[in-house]
């Protein structure tokens, strides 16, 4: 009988796949990072327990083009500064990816809030434009001009917080207790430049990043970096406490009932 590829893999094939995935070369990306101070109450409002706000109400947008051979990838995220049990890190609200392959692994393994979207990083001389878009709305856009190189940082460990869960089959709650994941990234940078520019947030029903207004731009950079990551489950969390936040993960049509804040444009 011809090989049926949906059939069970042999132990040797499973081991070969594990070995291949453990020997990936450094994968470099070119990306824009914008950091801004936002409204403290707005940042606190998006954090599910047991996450707590960091000392400063910071929001970070990462917008990158990843140099995957034969498979270029656009990847982005919008995250807020947070703290868990004394550990400082970032809580991503949305992570647009341009390919399903990058989306599925992160959602299923780590609980990353990845969604299919459009990611643009453009540079023409000193002029830079980068954006994250979904449903034809560029809900984050960074624009500016490069005004000089920055010293390269030493390799740095950065932590992201994710909630991994499965909605219940019957539509009520979860199939099992959700867990909080610490994902630690080892980041190396080989080029870094400062950008003078601005951050534009646009209203989107499905990606309401505009609720985290830009009070003050702290820094905008463009650089080349590579990262590897490891995740671990640090604790099981209260299903009841997490339930009010799970709409963050999905494009829920009922979000049309969630109007923008009073006074927003």
Backbone bond lengths (Angstrom), bond angles and torsions (degrees), N, CA, C in turn:
res aa  C-N    CA-C-N  psi(-1)  N-CA   C-N-CA  omega(-1)  CA-C   N-CA-C  phi
1 X - - - 1.464 - - 1.529 109.44 -
2 X 1.325 116.09 137.77 1.451 120.49 177.33 1.528 110.05 -62.95
3 X 1.339 114.80 153.39 1.454 119.86 -179.13 1.526 110.18 -62.64
4 X 1.317 116.07 129.16 1.454 122.23 176.38 1.530 106.81 -100.71
5 X 1.319 117.00 109.77 1.460 120.21 -169.75 1.528 113.59 -71.75
6 X 1.322 117.62 -19.44 1.456 119.71 174.13 1.525 111.65 -82.13
7 X 1.320 116.53 -5.67 1.454 120.07 178.79 1.518 111.67 -73.60
8 X 1.354 114.96 175.14 1.468 120.34 -177.50 1.526 110.99 -64.97
9 X 1.300 116.17 139.41 1.461 121.46 173.11 1.520 109.49 -80.64
10 X 1.329 115.16 151.75 1.453 119.48 175.51 1.526 109.18 -77.25
11 X 1.335 115.99 163.77 1.455 120.07 177.64 1.523 110.91 -60.20
12 X 1.334 117.58 -36.77 1.461 120.88 179.31 1.531 110.88 -65.17
13 X 1.325 116.80 -40.05 1.464 120.36 178.77 1.530 111.46 -66.91
14 X 1.332 116.19 -39.78 1.465 119.91 177.98 1.521 110.16 -62.90
15 X 1.337 116.92 -43.83 1.460 120.78 -179.94 1.521 111.06 -65.56
16 X 1.341 117.27 -38.70 1.463 120.69 179.23 1.523 110.74 -63.07
17 X 1.335 116.92 -39.02 1.467 120.46 178.33 1.515 110.99 -65.81
18 X 1.344 117.05 -40.84 1.461 120.35 177.88 1.521 111.16 -63.05
19 X 1.341 116.46 -43.06 1.460 120.69 -178.83 1.516 110.89 -63.77
20 X 1.330 116.66 -42.49 1.465 120.54 -179.47 1.516 111.13 -63.82
21 X 1.336 117.63 -40.48 1.461 120.40 -178.01 1.524 112.08 -71.09
22 X 1.329 117.29 -22.73 1.465 120.56 -179.41 1.519 112.28 -84.53
23 X 1.331 118.44 -5.96 1.461 122.05 -176.62 1.522 112.13 -117.31
24 X 1.321 116.69 29.27 1.455 119.79 179.26 1.517 110.76 -67.66
25 X 1.343 118.12 137.41 1.466 120.01 176.07 1.519 110.78 -72.79
26 X 1.342 115.90 167.42 1.456 119.19 174.23 1.522 109.54 -58.92
27 X 1.311 116.13 131.81 1.462 121.64 178.19 1.520 107.35 -112.10
28 X 1.330 116.24 118.03 1.460 121.42 -173.72 1.513 110.87 -97.11
29 X 1.306 115.21 145.41 1.459 121.40 177.63 1.521 109.66 -128.15
30 X 1.319 114.94 153.71 1.459 121.74 172.77 1.514 107.27 -111.12
31 X 1.322 116.37 121.38 1.453 117.48 -172.54 1.512 114.89 -146.99
32 X 1.323 112.83 157.13 1.457 122.54 175.26 1.517 108.23 -104.94
33 X 1.326 116.90 133.64 1.461 122.68 176.71 1.523 108.04 -122.34
34 X 1.326 115.35 122.92 1.462 120.95 176.90 1.521 109.08 -116.05
35 X 1.316 115.47 132.18 1.462 121.55 -178.40 1.531 108.06 -124.24
36 X 1.348 115.33 128.74 1.460 117.72 178.87 1.517 111.49 -140.76
37 X 1.340 114.10 155.58 1.456 120.98 172.25 1.520 108.77 -86.19
38 X 1.326 115.29 136.20 1.458 120.29 -177.77 1.524 109.70 -122.68
39 X 1.298 115.67 -166.89 1.455 121.83 179.58 1.527 109.35 -77.24
40 X 1.320 119.59 125.14 1.470 120.78 -176.94 1.526 113.21 -59.04
41 X 1.316 117.69 -39.93 1.465 120.14 -179.44 1.523 111.27 -67.10
42 X 1.342 116.85 -36.80 1.466 120.24 179.26 1.526 110.91 -66.48
43 X 1.332 116.57 -42.90 1.471 120.06 178.70 1.521 110.36 -63.64
44 X 1.323 117.69 -43.70 1.467 120.42 179.86 1.522 111.45 -63.41
45 X 1.335 116.94 -33.17 1.461 120.74 -175.00 1.524 113.32 -67.79
46 X 1.342 118.19 -24.09 1.470 119.82 -176.03 1.526 112.43 -91.96
47 X 1.334 118.35 -1.95 1.466 120.99 -174.22 1.528 111.31 -94.23
48 X 1.336 117.61 114.76 1.469 119.24 175.13 1.526 110.26 -72.08
49 X 1.326 117.84 147.29 1.468 120.11 173.65 1.530 109.59 -63.46
50 X 1.332 118.24 144.55 1.467 128.08 10.69 1.535 114.06 -94.75
51 X 1.354 118.57 15.51 1.458 119.56 177.59 1.523 110.22 -68.30
52 X 1.331 114.68 146.24 1.459 121.18 178.72 1.525 109.51 -129.27
53 X 1.332 116.81 156.50 1.466 118.95 179.20 1.524 111.81 -64.10
54 X 1.320 115.21 147.20 1.457 120.79 173.01 1.523 109.51 -75.81
55 X 1.316 115.81 175.67 1.468 120.19 -177.61 1.523 111.39 -61.76
56 X 1.345 116.59 -37.29 1.467 120.88 178.55 1.526 109.16 -111.67
57 X 1.334 118.56 140.74 1.469 122.03 -178.67 1.528 111.37 -81.47
58 X 1.316 116.47 71.62 1.459 121.81 -174.04 1.523 111.55 -94.14
59 X 1.322 114.39 144.83 1.463 122.57 172.70 1.520 106.87 -124.97
60 X 1.334 115.77 141.07 1.472 120.68 -177.29 1.522 109.88 -129.17
61 X 1.327 116.43 130.51 1.463 121.70 172.98 1.523 108.53 -112.40
62 X 1.330 116.17 124.27 1.466 123.03 172.98 1.524 108.41 -108.30
63 X 1.331 117.21 128.96 1.460 121.71 -179.41 1.522 107.38 -134.74
64 X 1.345 117.58 112.64 1.464 120.60 -168.46 1.525 112.94 -136.44
65 X 1.327 113.98 151.78 1.463 123.02 167.15 1.523 106.70 -110.12
66 X 1.332 116.28 124.65 1.466 121.81 -173.77 1.519 109.43 -104.15
67 X 1.342 116.04 131.27 1.464 121.04 -175.02 1.521 111.57 -86.23
68 X 1.333 116.34 69.78 1.454 120.22 174.14 1.527 108.41 -84.84
69 X 1.339 118.72 125.40 1.466 121.07 -176.45 1.530 111.73 -57.69
70 X 1.329 115.35 120.78 1.454 120.56 178.33 1.508 114.42 70.49
71 X 1.334 116.77 5.03 1.464 119.87 -173.46 1.521 109.10 -150.30
72 X 1.339 117.02 59.40 1.469 119.07 -177.14 1.522 111.23 -58.33
73 X 1.325 114.63 142.00 1.459 120.72 -173.64 1.513 110.21 -129.05
74 X 1.314 116.23 136.71 1.446 121.69 167.84 1.512 108.55 -99.90
75 X 1.322 116.82 131.09 1.462 121.03 -176.33 1.518 109.45 -140.02
76 X 1.330 115.97 138.56 1.454 119.32 -179.93 1.508 112.14 -149.61
77 X 1.318 115.22 171.10 1.460 119.95 175.24 1.520 109.09 -160.44
78 X 1.322 114.63 153.40 1.465 122.12 168.45 1.515 106.19 -125.75
79 X 1.334 116.71 122.30 1.463 121.72 -173.07 1.517 110.18 -135.89
80 X 1.325 114.90 155.88 1.464 120.69 176.51 1.526 109.01 -115.04
81 X 1.323 115.56 148.96 1.459 120.69 178.37 1.524 110.11 -68.61
82 X 1.340 115.95 136.36 1.462 120.98 -176.61 1.518 109.94 -147.86
83 X 1.338 114.86 168.59 1.462 121.95 178.63 1.520 108.54 -135.62
84 X 1.344 115.87 138.09 1.461 120.58 172.04 1.516 109.29 -134.17
85 X 1.311 115.67 119.71 1.464 122.08 176.28 1.527 111.73 50.58
86 X 1.325 115.63 43.37 1.452 121.10 178.47 1.515 115.26 85.72
87 X 1.337 117.31 -9.63 1.460 121.46 -179.43 1.531 109.49 -92.63
88 X 1.332 116.18 121.20 1.461 120.41 176.89 1.525 109.73 -82.97
89 X 1.331 115.61 145.56 1.452 119.83 179.83 1.514 110.87 -171.81
90 X 1.330 114.48 -157.18 1.457 121.36 -176.39 1.523 109.60 -131.76
91 X 1.330 115.28 141.47 1.455 121.48 176.74 1.533 108.39 -112.05
92 X 1.347 118.08 103.01 1.461 120.30 -179.93 1.530 111.37 -72.25
93 X 1.327 115.26 135.76 1.454 121.92 177.43 1.517 111.90 -94.12
94 X 1.316 116.56 -35.19 1.460 120.93 178.57 1.522 108.33 -151.56
95 X 1.343 115.89 142.65 1.461 121.51 -177.83 1.527 108.57 -134.21
96 X 1.322 118.91 83.90 1.473 120.29 179.73 1.526 111.92 -65.41
97 X 1.322 115.67 136.28 1.458 123.84 176.16 1.529 108.18 -129.52
98 X 1.321 116.63 146.78 1.462 118.99 -177.83 1.527 113.26 -90.46
99 X 1.339 117.75 -7.83 1.461 120.61 179.57 1.518 111.07 -132.67
100 X 1.315 115.91 144.48 1.461 121.55 -179.24 1.517 111.24 -64.16
101 X 1.314 117.54 -34.16 1.473 121.30 -177.73 1.529 110.84 -57.54
102 X 1.339 116.82 -43.41 1.469 120.29 179.75 1.514 111.07 -72.50
103 X 1.307 116.40 -29.64 1.460 120.80 -176.81 1.531 112.30 -71.73
104 X 1.330 116.98 -48.30 1.468 121.13 -169.55 1.523 111.85 -63.91
105 X 1.336 117.62 -48.52 1.457 119.78 -176.42 1.517 112.37 -59.82
106 X 1.327 116.37 -45.19 1.458 119.36 -178.79 1.514 113.24 -64.72
107 X 1.332 117.68 -39.20 1.459 120.69 179.71 1.526 110.78 -69.40
108 X 1.331 117.39 -44.47 1.460 120.16 -173.11 1.524 112.70 -78.10
109 X 1.326 117.82 -34.37 1.465 120.18 -175.69 1.529 111.37 -87.60
110 X 1.338 116.40 -49.89 1.464 120.25 -172.90 1.526 113.91 -102.12
111 X 1.337 117.03 -17.77 1.458 119.29 -173.69 1.517 112.82 84.06
112 X 1.329 117.49 21.93 1.460 121.06 -179.97 1.527 110.91 -66.86
113 X 1.344 118.07 141.31 1.464 120.61 -179.39 1.530 112.31 -82.49
114 X 1.315 116.27 57.05 1.457 120.94 -177.10 1.529 110.75 -81.94
115 X 1.341 114.73 143.70 1.459 122.22 177.35 1.527 108.04 -142.72
116 X 1.330 116.33 149.44 1.458 119.53 175.54 1.524 109.58 -66.07
117 X 1.322 116.25 136.08 1.450 120.05 -179.51 1.516 111.19 -162.45
118 X 1.306 115.28 -172.96 1.460 122.68 178.65 1.520 108.71 -110.45
119 X 1.326 115.28 133.82 1.461 121.59 -178.38 1.527 108.27 -129.07
120 X 1.317 116.27 124.85 1.465 121.08 -177.11 1.522 109.54 -124.51
121 X 1.326 116.32 129.42 1.467 122.72 169.94 1.522 106.47 -131.55
122 X 1.329 116.75 114.16 1.464 121.68 -177.13 1.522 109.40 -126.32
123 X 1.324 114.73 139.09 1.470 120.02 175.92 1.516 109.00 -137.79
124 X 1.322 116.18 127.14 1.457 123.11 177.02 1.517 107.09 -126.77
125 X 1.325 115.65 95.82 1.459 119.45 -174.02 1.512 110.21 67.70
126 X 1.313 116.43 -116.30 1.459 120.82 179.24 1.526 112.50 -95.19
127 X 1.315 117.17 -9.59 1.464 121.13 -175.90 1.521 110.30 -86.97
128 X 1.331 116.27 130.23 1.464 122.10 -177.05 1.523 109.71 -126.23
129 X 1.328 115.04 138.90 1.460 121.14 171.94 1.526 107.82 -138.34
130 X 1.322 115.97 133.28 1.462 121.04 178.28 1.518 108.14 -140.67
131 X 1.348 115.83 144.99 1.465 118.43 -177.60 1.521 111.17 -152.85
132 X 1.346 114.17 155.79 1.455 123.59 171.70 1.515 107.15 -118.73
133 X 1.332 116.84 130.19 1.462 120.19 -176.96 1.514 110.89 -138.98
134 X 1.326 115.11 145.42 1.455 123.26 171.00 1.517 107.42 -147.40
135 X 1.340 115.44 148.42 1.467 120.63 -178.34 1.534 111.09 53.81
136 X 1.353 116.02 37.54 1.464 123.34 176.46 1.525 113.28 66.27
137 X 1.333 117.58 16.95 1.468 121.82 178.37 1.523 108.69 -117.63
138 X 1.334 116.78 119.18 1.467 120.84 173.88 1.523 107.41 -80.90
139 X 1.338 115.73 88.33 1.466 119.64 -171.82 1.520 113.31 -76.53
140 X 1.341 117.00 -16.42 1.476 121.91 170.66 1.516 107.82 -133.89
141 X 1.321 116.82 129.63 1.455 121.40 174.44 1.525 108.83 -137.07
142 X 1.330 115.07 131.67 1.464 121.76 178.09 1.520 107.61 -115.92
143 X 1.342 116.23 128.22 1.457 121.01 -176.76 1.526 108.96 -132.85
144 X 1.325 115.55 142.17 1.454 117.10 177.84 1.505 112.46 173.10
145 X 1.342 114.38 -168.25 1.459 121.70 -179.23 1.526 109.51 -132.00
146 X 1.316 116.07 141.65 1.465 121.54 177.91 1.527 108.33 -71.67
147 X 1.332 115.97 130.46 1.462 118.45 -179.53 1.524 112.97 -124.00
148 X 1.329 117.11 19.45 1.455 118.53 172.23 1.511 113.55 143.15
149 X 1.343 116.35 159.73 1.463 121.22 179.63 1.521 111.62 -76.46
150 X 1.321 115.20 156.85 1.455 122.70 174.61 1.528 108.88 -118.23
151 X 1.335 117.80 151.96 1.474 119.24 176.07 1.514 110.57 -62.75
152 X 1.329 115.98 144.47 1.459 119.88 -178.92 1.523 110.11 -75.97
153 X 1.330 117.10 130.55 1.464 119.61 176.77 1.522 111.05 -74.76
154 X 1.314 116.03 157.31 1.456 120.68 171.69 1.532 109.39 -68.34
155 X 1.340 117.85 157.39 1.475 118.47 174.08 1.525 110.86 -50.14
156 X 1.319 116.12 134.52 1.456 121.74 -170.31 1.518 110.80 -128.16
157 X 1.337 116.16 140.81 1.458 121.39 172.69 1.525 108.97 -93.41
158 X 1.326 116.27 127.94 1.458 121.58 179.06 1.525 109.00 -126.87
159 X 1.331 116.10 141.17 1.464 121.38 -175.48 1.522 110.80 -113.24
160 X 1.329 115.59 132.41 1.460 122.39 170.44 1.519 108.68 -113.79
161 X 1.335 115.84 146.79 1.466 122.10 178.46 1.530 109.42 -107.66
162 X 1.338 115.87 130.96 1.461 121.11 177.53 1.526 109.83 -131.21
163 X 1.317 115.61 152.54 1.464 121.48 171.27 1.531 108.02 -110.21
164 X 1.321 114.96 121.93 1.464 120.63 179.93 1.522 108.71 -103.66
165 X 1.341 115.68 125.52 1.467 119.36 -177.44 1.519 109.82 -157.92
166 X 1.341 115.29 164.53 1.460 123.13 173.96 1.522 108.46 -126.40
167 X 1.333 118.19 120.70 1.469 119.01 175.21 1.523 110.48 -60.05
168 X 1.313 116.33 145.19 1.468 121.76 -176.16 1.527 111.31 -65.18
169 X 1.318 114.94 148.67 1.459 121.61 179.34 1.528 111.32 -60.10
170 X 1.309 117.61 -36.77 1.466 120.79 -177.79 1.530 112.79 -84.98
171 X 1.335 116.39 3.01 1.452 119.78 176.73 1.507 115.21 85.39
172 X 1.328 117.29 3.12 1.464 121.44 -178.84 1.523 110.30 -115.86
173 X 1.330 116.82 107.83 1.464 119.76 176.70 1.521 113.03 74.38
174 X 1.348 115.51 -142.08 1.458 122.60 -175.30 1.528 110.21 -121.26
175 X 1.334 115.39 158.66 1.458 120.22 174.95 1.527 111.70 -75.69
176 X 1.317 116.98 -24.59 1.468 121.77 177.98 1.518 107.36 -153.01
177 X 1.330 115.83 166.69 1.454 118.88 179.82 1.530 110.57 -60.44
178 X 1.339 118.20 131.18 1.465 120.00 176.00 1.522 110.80 -67.96
179 X 1.337 115.58 158.09 1.460 120.62 179.89 1.525 109.66 -125.93
180 X 1.325 114.64 151.97 1.460 121.81 175.09 1.524 108.20 -97.45
181 X 1.331 115.61 128.72 1.458 122.13 -177.50 1.523 109.35 -111.62
182 X 1.327 116.08 132.91 1.460 121.86 167.23 1.527 107.04 -98.55
183 X 1.315 116.70 119.49 1.463 121.49 177.34 1.521 107.58 -109.73
184 X 1.326 116.19 115.84 1.462 121.86 -175.94 1.518 109.21 -103.53
185 X 1.326 115.33 125.07 1.460 121.86 -179.74 1.523 110.67 -110.74
186 X 1.316 114.69 133.27 1.463 121.08 173.44 1.520 106.98 -97.25
187 X 1.327 116.74 111.00 1.465 121.81 -172.39 1.522 111.00 -108.14
188 X 1.345 115.87 129.26 1.461 122.23 174.81 1.525 108.59 -119.19
189 X 1.331 115.93 137.27 1.464 121.93 -176.56 1.522 109.06 -120.00
190 X 1.351 116.69 132.22 1.463 119.93 178.37 1.536 113.16 -112.67
191 X 1.332 117.15 -9.11 1.462 121.11 176.57 1.509 108.50 -155.53
192 X 1.340 117.93 137.69 1.460 120.97 -178.51 1.528 109.24 -151.36
193 X 1.345 115.67 131.17 1.459 121.40 179.73 1.526 109.77 -134.86
194 X 1.315 114.72 149.35 1.461 121.57 178.64 1.522 110.09 -86.11
195 X 1.322 116.21 142.67 1.461 122.35 175.19 1.521 109.06 -119.09
196 X 1.318 115.24 134.62 1.458 120.82 169.09 1.524 107.46 -100.22
197 X 1.319 116.29 118.76 1.456 118.46 -175.47 1.511 111.74 -173.77
198 X 1.331 114.98 -156.56 1.455 119.80 -178.20 1.525 110.81 -141.62
199 X 1.330 114.03 167.42 1.462 122.38 179.24 1.524 107.79 -118.67
200 X 1.329 115.87 126.64 1.463 121.85 179.39 1.525 108.63 -111.46
201 X 1.329 116.94 126.06 1.454 122.95 176.78 1.532 108.15 -110.44
202 X 1.337 116.73 129.70 1.460 120.99 -179.24 1.522 110.19 -114.84
203 X 1.300 115.18 146.84 1.456 121.49 -178.83 1.530 110.74 -64.09
204 X 1.329 115.93 131.14 1.458 122.99 175.26 1.521 108.35 -145.29
205 X 1.305 116.58 127.51 1.455 120.74 179.66 1.526 111.30 -62.35
206 X 1.348 116.74 -35.49 1.458 120.54 -174.85 1.525 113.02 -91.21
207 X 1.309 117.96 -22.32 1.466 122.55 -179.11 1.530 108.21 -133.23
208 X 1.349 116.53 73.29 1.468 120.07 -171.09 1.527 113.81 -79.58
209 X 1.337 115.49 52.37 1.460 120.29 177.64 1.525 110.85 -63.73
210 X 1.328 117.33 -22.65 1.464 120.52 179.24 1.529 112.28 -60.64
211 X 1.334 117.56 -15.94 1.464 120.53 175.85 1.522 112.47 -72.29
212 X 1.343 117.01 -7.08 1.468 122.69 179.35 1.525 108.09 -112.30
213 X 1.313 117.84 73.36 1.465 121.97 -167.74 1.524 113.25 -63.09
214 X 1.332 113.99 154.41 1.464 121.11 177.36 1.526 108.20 -84.22
215 X 1.334 116.46 101.34 1.458 120.73 175.73 1.530 110.93 -82.39
216 X 1.337 115.60 -38.60 1.470 120.19 178.31 1.518 109.02 -157.94
217 X 1.334 116.45 126.39 1.463 120.36 174.73 1.525 108.65 -73.43
218 X 1.333 115.92 122.95 1.466 120.89 179.63 1.519 110.53 -86.94
219 X 1.337 116.51 -45.08 1.464 119.99 -175.70 1.523 109.31 -165.89
220 X 1.340 115.16 143.84 1.461 121.68 169.50 1.521 107.04 -131.89
221 X 1.321 116.55 130.23 1.461 121.29 -179.90 1.519 110.10 -134.40
222 X 1.328 114.87 160.43 1.460 121.70 168.12 1.520 106.87 -129.49
223 X 1.323 116.40 136.69 1.456 118.60 -176.15 1.509 112.86 -159.83
224 X 1.325 114.10 177.35 1.463 122.33 176.50 1.518 107.93 -119.03
225 X 1.339 116.31 127.45 1.456 119.63 -175.65 1.528 110.67 -146.97
226 X 1.319 114.77 163.52 1.454 121.88 172.65 1.519 108.18 -135.57
227 X 1.324 116.18 148.00 1.469 120.43 -178.87 1.520 110.28 -139.59
228 X 1.325 114.90 152.43 1.465 120.63 163.36 1.520 107.11 -124.99
229 X 1.311 116.98 160.57 1.458 118.47 -173.95 1.524 111.30 -142.84
230 X 1.335 113.00 150.40 1.456 121.43 174.17 1.523 107.76 -137.51
231 X 1.315 116.17 138.57 1.450 119.85 179.86 1.517 111.46 -118.90
232 X 1.345 115.03 155.29 1.453 119.45 174.38 1.526 108.71 -149.05
233 X 1.314 114.58 146.02 1.459 120.61 175.48 1.521 107.83 -79.09
234 X 1.341 116.75 125.88 1.458 119.72 -177.49 1.523 112.34 -102.91
235 X 1.336 117.55 -26.85 1.459 118.90 176.09 1.526 110.56 -170.48
236 X 1.321 114.70 156.83 1.457 120.49 169.69 1.526 108.02 -84.25
237 X 1.324 115.62 143.48 1.465 119.43 -174.21 1.524 109.93 -118.40
238 X 1.317 115.44 163.78 1.456 121.88 -178.92 1.520 111.12 -67.38
239 X 1.333 116.04 119.79 1.459 119.86 177.36 1.523 110.90 -60.57
240 X 1.332 115.71 -41.26 1.458 119.76 -178.04 1.524 111.28 -63.80
241 X 1.334 116.83 -37.29 1.456 120.31 -179.64 1.529 112.23 -72.81
242 X 1.336 117.63 -29.94 1.463 121.10 -177.57 1.529 112.70 -84.31
243 X 1.332 117.56 -27.08 1.463 120.97 -174.59 1.532 113.94 -51.62
244 X 1.332 120.04 -41.84 1.470 118.23 -178.37 1.525 114.62 -65.55
245 X 1.343 117.28 -9.20 1.459 120.76 -175.30 1.525 113.53 -108.58
246 X 1.337 119.09 -5.09 1.462 118.58 -170.20 1.517 112.95 -70.54
247 X 1.343 118.23 -16.09 1.466 119.41 175.66 1.522 111.57 -63.17
248 X 1.350 117.30 -18.18 1.458 119.98 176.85 1.532 111.18 -58.32
249 X 1.309 116.72 -29.34 1.465 122.25 -173.26 1.525 113.63 -82.60
250 X 1.326 117.83 -19.67 1.461 120.85 -168.23 1.522 112.44 -126.44
251 X 1.319 115.63 159.04 1.458 121.89 169.83 1.525 107.25 -89.44
252 X 1.305 115.33 86.22 1.463 122.65 -175.11 1.528 108.85 -89.58
253 X 1.345 118.63 117.82 1.469 119.30 -179.67 1.519 113.00 -59.63
254 X 1.340 116.94 -21.88 1.455 119.25 178.37 1.524 112.52 -71.12
255 X 1.353 116.55 -8.03 1.461 118.69 177.27 1.517 111.52 -65.86
256 X 1.337 116.94 -13.86 1.457 118.64 175.69 1.529 110.79 -61.46
257 X 1.344 116.21 -20.42 1.461 120.72 177.27 1.529 112.00 -80.09
258 X 1.336 116.44 -13.91 1.464 121.04 -179.05 1.526 108.20 -91.42
259 X 1.291 117.13 91.35 1.448 120.53 -178.89 1.507 112.29 -69.68
260 X 1.349 117.49 159.38 1.469 120.17 176.54 1.508 110.71 -67.27
261 X 1.318 117.42 162.30 1.473 120.38 -179.61 1.523 111.06 -58.80
262 X 1.307 116.80 150.22 1.453 121.11 177.33 1.520 110.01 -60.22
263 X 1.337 114.03 135.51 1.452 118.90 178.63 1.518 114.12 87.80
264 X 1.360 119.23 -3.96 1.465 120.38 179.53 1.516 109.04 -78.84
265 X 1.318 115.00 157.25 1.459 120.40 -179.09 1.516 109.63 -93.45
